[in-house]
Amino acid sequence: MDERGLDGQPRVTAFAELLRRYRESARVSQSRLAQLSGFDHSYVSRLESGRRAPTREAVLRLASALGLGPAERDNLLAAAGFLPQRAEHLFGDVPVLTDVVQLLQSEDVPEAVRQDFQQMLELLVRQVRRSAWTGRRTLTSEFAGAD
């Protein structure tokens, strides 16, 4: 899987590490987690090794089996590349990100406007990544008038 999360880490790897951490914190073996969530042990093993990407339903079943709270469940969903059930769990310390997610999901905003907004965000993300790797100024600093 080539897709990457916001931290630049492959989503499968981010999910695998977080799932393992939550499982170990719950003091549950892979076999027991598989049993509790209704999966085969080999599936849980492949998820934790990063060799398999989960479905959204699988993430929810695993979170339930581990007894995760809403914030931890949403972190696990996000690590797997899915939108959390509540955006504020993910972006609580950066309110503007919650606003962005809500705007992108709002049916009050026309679809064409949401698509344009999403394209602008994608361009900004690419520009920031490129700037981080090359040391060039970002669009944000140019807009702010920084030299």
Secondary structure in CASP SS format (residue, H / E / C, confidence):
PFRMAT SS
TARGET T0000
AUTHOR 0000-0000-0000
METHOD secondary structure of the structure
MODEL  1
M C 1.00
D C 1.00
E C 1.00
R E 1.00
G C 1.00
L C 1.00
D C 1.00
G C 1.00
Q C 1.00
P E 1.00
R H 1.00
V H 1.00
T H 1.00
A H 1.00
F H 1.00
A H 1.00
E H 1.00
L H 1.00
L H 1.00
R H 1.00
R H 1.00
Y H 1.00
R H 1.00
E H 1.00
S H 1.00
A C 1.00
R C 1.00
V C 1.00
S C 1.00
Q H 1.00
S H 1.00
R H 1.00
L H 1.00
A H 1.00
Q H 1.00
L H 1.00
S H 1.00
G C 1.00
F C 1.00
D C 1.00
H H 1.00
S H 1.00
Y H 1.00
V H 1.00
S H 1.00
R H 1.00
L H 1.00
E H 1.00
S H 1.00
G C 1.00
R C 1.00
R C 1.00
A C 1.00
P C 1.00
T C 1.00
R H 1.00
E H 1.00
A H 1.00
V H 1.00
L H 1.00
R H 1.00
L H 1.00
A H 1.00
S H 1.00
A H 1.00
L H 1.00
G C 1.00
L C 1.00
G C 1.00
P H 1.00
A H 1.00
E H 1.00
R H 1.00
D H 1.00
N H 1.00
L H 1.00
L H 1.00
A H 1.00
A H 1.00
A C 1.00
G C 1.00
F C 1.00
L C 1.00
P C 1.00
Q C 1.00
R C 1.00
A H 1.00
E H 1.00
H H 1.00
L H 1.00
F H 1.00
G C 1.00
D C 1.00
V C 1.00
P H 1.00
V H 1.00
L H 1.00
T H 1.00
D H 1.00
V H 1.00
V H 1.00
Q H 1.00
L H 1.00
L H 1.00
Q H 1.00
S C 1.00
E C 1.00
D C 1.00
V C 1.00
P C 1.00
E H 1.00
A H 1.00
V H 1.00
R H 1.00
Q H 1.00
D H 1.00
F H 1.00
Q H 1.00
Q H 1.00
M H 1.00
L H 1.00
E H 1.00
L H 1.00
L H 1.00
V H 1.00
R H 1.00
Q H 1.00
V H 1.00
R H 1.00
R H 1.00
S H 1.00
A H 1.00
W H 1.00
T H 1.00
G C 1.00
R C 1.00
R C 1.00
T C 1.00
L H 1.00
T H 1.00
S H 1.00
E H 1.00
F H 1.00
A C 1.00
G C 1.00
A C 1.00
D C 1.00
END
